Amino acid sequence: MRACVFLGPTLPPSQARLPPGTLCRPPAAQGDVHRAIVRDGATAIAIVDGYFRQRPAVWHKEILWAMERGVPVLGAASMGALRAAELAPFGMLGIGRIFEAYRDGVLEPYAEEPFEDDDEVAVLHGPEETGYLALSESMVNIRCTLARAEEQGVIGRRSRDALVRRAKVAFYADRSYARLLAEAAEVPAEVSAGEQAALAAWLPGGRVDQKRADALDLLSRLAEVGSGTVPQGRFRLQRTLCWQEATAYARLDPEERMALDELRLTGEPYLRLKRAAAPRDLPSLLREHGEFQRLVVRGMAKAAALAGEPAPDRAEAPPDPLSLLRWHWARQGTAPPPDLDAWARSLDYPDAGAFLDTLLDEWLFLRDANDMP
């Protein structure tokens, strides 16, 4: 067995005890599962962490493709738990408390509140050279920590729920226990001063890292993969044109993908080039036209800027999707397409949501570079 595990801020690779021969990769993005199998010969996939903003998220269809080929796919803790909950009916194996909460729609003891939001597992983290150091706390860890504090009598249930509400309305990159305690001090009617002091003293030794615990559980289960106890998918995957183009894109090297990601934002110029060549040959055409290196340099600058992107200033909050689209089409000097989802797919995005994520990255990059029109 040659397993490939995607790790990041949940469990830094340096802290993971992996079975011999296991491939360790950064957080999964679109195409990475496909590449792990095609390029690296992986015979099992385990997803813990995954990108969701800086790069397109790991695609459901590439996971289905892997399972159809007989490659077992496991998920836990973060992006892995999300995808496992979505694809469990097809044979993806989910592991841990967070997966179970997404699958069942509830995280005990918060039975009255649906557990379904992606932001429950999202964190801000540093780049690879920092070991993907987590720079914020996940909402699901905060929930589990406050539930334990209430169980152990550190705080009451009313205070627990008040703190959860305050954490939930915060932007995911702003969440931390220090910020939560500071906010609690401003509203003693919700959390008494005695409870605040008790919680602050208890947190260093009592806090729960449920994401890490689930990730460790996943790694301990990898041994089962080779014994054949992990279910495999039984279905037929349709090889659509979109799938064929996406897998061709996945075979490109990182610089080639970066150049094409930048070109896709131009819309019609990308489509003209695409009509002139197969996806695998697009980088060659860009090199012939002298555009390849310029696009790579811009893409690298954007990736570096977004990796260190702080929480948005509330006075400069990102625009809503409709305003973002208006901004984009105004910059393009063209009318918006009648079918946004079809337009996004023509540019080789999985859907309109992925296209909007890319536009948001572009908006943040230009804002921070003081290059807004």
N, C-alpha and C positions, 0 to 999 in steps of 0.2 A: 504494500500500500504506500502511495506517495500522497500524503495529505497536504493541502494548502490552507493556511489559516490567515485570515485578515484581521489584524490587530491595530489598535491605536490608543486613544486616551483612556479607554475602559481598562485595558491591561497592557501597558507598554511591553513591547517585545522583549526588552531586557529583563522583565520580571516574569516572563512566561516560561514554564517548564514544558517544552514540546517533546513529543516522541521523536526518537532518532529518525532522520530523513525528512522531517516535516519542513515544508516551505513556509516561511513567515513573510507576509506581504503587508504593506500599509493599508489603511482603511480602504474598503472596496469602493470602486466607482464603476460607472457603466463600462462594460467590456472587460473588466478585470477577471471575472469568473471564466469567461470564454478564453481569455489569453492564458490563464493558469492551466487550463486543460490542453489547449492547442499547442502552446509554446513550451510549457513546463512539464507536461505529462502528468498533471495531477489526477489522481484516481479517487480523491475525496476532497470536498470543499467544506470549510468551517468559517462562517461569517460572524464576527463579533462587531467590529466597527465598520462604518461606511460613510462616505462623503454625502452631503445632501445639499450643499450650497455652492462651494467653490467649484465642484465638478458635478456632472450629472450622476444621479444615484444609480447604484447597481440595478440592472434591469431585471424585472420579473422573468422575462422570456429567456434570458441567458441561464437563469437558474433552472427553469423548466427544461431547456435544452440539455443542460448537464444531467438532470435526472433521467430524461428520456434515454440518454446514452448509457445509463447504468451507473453514473457517478453520484454517490450519495452526497446530499447537501444538508449541513447542520447549521442552525442559527441560534444565537442567544444574546442577551444583555442589552444590545443597542440596535443598530440597523439589522443585525441578524435576527433579533426577536421580532421586529416588525415584519420582515420578509417571511419568517417562518410562520407567523400567525396568518399571513395572507395566503401562503402556499401550502399550508399543512394538508389541505384536502388532496393535493397532488403528490404528496409524499415527502415534502421537506420536513426534517425533524427539528422541532423546537425544543429547547432545553431551558429550564429555570423558571423562577417566579415571574419574571417580567414577561417572558413569552406567554406563560399561562394567563397572565392578566390581560394581555392584548387579545389572546384567543377567546377568553371568556367575557371580555368587556368590563371587568371589574378587578380592582386591586384591593384586597382586604387590608385594613378594616374600613375602607372608604366605599362601602357598598352602595351608597346613594348617588355616587358620582361616576358616570361612565369613564372607563379607562380606554381611550382611543386616540389621543393626540400624539403626533410625532414628536412634539416638543418635550414630552415626558422624558425622553432619553437623550435629547440634544445637549451638547456642551460646546463651549468655545475652547479651542485647543491650539497649541503651538505647532510649528512645522516639524518635519521629520528629525532635524538636528537636535530638537529638544526632547525627543522621545514621545512626541505628540502630547506633551504635558497639558493636562486639563486645566483650563483657566477659569472655569465656572463649575458649579455643581448641578448635576442633573435633577430634574423635578422628581423623578421616581426615587432617587436616593433620599431626597428631602422628605418625601412622603414616608418612606420606610423608617427613616431615622426618627421622625416625629411620632410615628406609631409606636416605636419601641420606647421612646421617652414617656409616652402616656401609659404604656403597659407597666413601666417600672416606677410610676408614680412621680416622675420628675415634673410633669406638667399635667393639667387636667384636659379632658376631652375638648372642652370649649376652647381652650387656648390652642390645643393641637389643630383644630379645624380653622381657627383664625389665622394661625401661622401658615397653614397650607394655602388658604385663600390668598394671602399676601404674596407668597412665593409664586403661585400660579399666574397671577396677573403681571408679573415681572417678565421682561424680555429674557429669553433663555440665556443669553450671554451675560446677563447681569446677576444671575442667581448665585448666591453664596450664603453660608451660615452667618458670616460677619454682617452682611447687609440685612439679613433677616432679623438678627438680634437688634441691629440699630433701628430698624423700622418698628420692632416690637416696643422699644423703649419710648417711642413717640406716642404709643397708644396703650397706656397702662390699663385702660378700661377693658381691653381685649386680653392682654396677658399681664398678670400682676408682676410687680417688681421682684417679688420673691421667686416666682416661676422663671422670670428672665435670668436671675442670678443662678438659680439651680440648673437651668438648661445650659448656660454658658460654661459652668463648671463640669457638667456631665458630658458635653459634646466631644471633647478630645478623645475620650476613651469609649464613648457609647455610640457614636455615629455609625450608621449602617451604610456600607458600600455594596448595595445589592447588585449593581451592574458587574462589579468585579467578581462577586461570589458566583454569579451565573456564568461568567466567562470561564472561571476556573472549573466549574462543573462541566462545561462543554469540553474543555481540554481533557478532562478525565474520561469523558465518554468516547473520545476519538479511538480508543483501543477497540471499541465494539464494532467500528466500521469494518475492520479487517475480518471480523468473525462472521459477517453477514447478517447481523441482527438489526441493522438499520434498513428500514423500508426503502424501496426504490420506486420511482414513478412509473405508472402504467397508463400511458396516454400517447397520442400522436401529436407532435408539434407541427404546425403548419409553417412551411418555409416561405413566408410572404416576401415580397420585394423589399419591404422595409427591413425584414430580418436579414436578408442577403446583404443589403447595403450596410446595415449596422455591424455585421460580422466582418465585412471587408474593412470598415473603419477601425474595428477593434484590433486588426492585425498590424495597423500602423505603429511606428515607434512613437515615443512621447512627443518629440519635437514636431513630427508630422501631424499628430492629432492636435497639438497646440496651434499650429498654423491654420489648420482647417477650422478649428473652433473660432478663431478670430475672423476668418473669411466668411463663415456662415452668418455673422452679424450683418454683413453687407447685403444679404438677401439676393437680389437679382444677379450681381456679379458671381456669386457662388453657384447659382443655378446655371448660368451660362458655362462656367468652367466644368460643372458636373455633366452637362450635356455633351461636352467635348471629350470626356474621358471617363473611364471607370473609376470608382472611389480610390482604388489602390494606386492609380496613376496621377491623381490630382496633385500630390506634392511635387512630382516631376515637372508638371506644367507650371506650377508656381516658381520653381527654380529657374525654368527657362525664361519666365517673365521677370525675373529678378525680384520677386515679391516674397519669397519664402523666408529669408532671414529677417526681414522687417516684421513680418507677422509673428515669428517666433519670439523676437525681442519684445514686442508688445505683449504677447501672451505671458511671457516670463515676468514682466513688470507687473501685470495685473495679478498673476498668481501670488507674487510676493506681497503686493499691497493687500490683497484679500486675506492672506494668511494671518496678517497682523491687524485685521479690521476690528476696531473696538466696537462696543455696543453703540448703536446709532444715537446721536444727539437728539433728544426729543424735539428740539427746535428744527432739526433737519432730518426728520423721520423719512424713511424711504417712501416713495409714492405708492398709492394703491395700484393694483394691476391695470385698471383702465387708464389712469394718468401715466403710468409707465409706458403703456402701448402708444398713447398719444405723443409722448415725448420721443419715442423711437421713430414713429412714422414721420414726425415733423423733421427729425434729423435726416431721415432718408429722403425727404421731399417727395414722398409717394403716398397714394391713398392706401388705407389699410385693406387687407384682403377680406373677402366676404366670409371665408371659413378659416378661422385662425388655426384650428387643429390641423386641417389639411395643409395649410401653409407651413406650419411647424414641421410636419412630417416630410414635406418636400425638401426641407433644409436638413433632413436627417436627425431631427430631434424625435424622441419617442412620442411626445405629445405637446400640447400647448403649454402645460405646466413647466416642462423642462425648458421651453423657449423663454418663458417669463423669468425663470430662475437665472438664465443667462443674461437677460436684459437687466435684471436687478444687479448682477455683478458688474455689468458695464456701467450702470448708473453710479454705483458706489465708487468704482475706479475713477471715473471722470470727475466725480464730486471731490474726491480726496486729492486728485491731481490738479484741482482748480481749472479744469478744462471743460466746464459745463457751457453749453451754448447759451 
